Amino acid sequence: MGANEEVRFSGRVDHLAVKTEDLEGDVEGYRKLGFTVESLFDDWAMVRDPKGFGIALLPPGSKHPPHIAMRVDTLEELEAAAEKEGRPIKPHRDGTSSFYTKGVGGNIVELIWYPPDFGG
């Protein structure tokens, strides 16, 4: 990609997605550290610290890859970035929409958008 074609957005780090061998145990461990549970499913969970930083927990068999997620402010930003990367945007069961980039240095980066009425 040339400098004029780079994907640009005004996002911030939203969460890290990491593997877990014990989803319920790790959720409870993060609760003890002061995190709250935003979402809890059989195949992943999202916990957030008091400032809003999240950790997504991915048990064996999760369809989500380990990744770094960057939160964009608008759906238009997400759509423009996805178009530049030639990636489809996927709506999620929690109300968010995102796509995974081709990655940086072998690490997958997800760009994610939360609707204004997101309740977690």
PyMOL commands that set and color helices and strands:
alter all, ss='L'
color gray80, all
select helices_A, chain A and resi 3-5+23-32+75-85
alter helices_A, ss='H'
color red, helices_A
select strands_A, chain A and resi 12-19+36-40+45-48+54-58+67-72+90-91+97-100+109-113
alter strands_A, ss='S'
color yellow, strands_A
deselect
rebuild
show_as cartoon
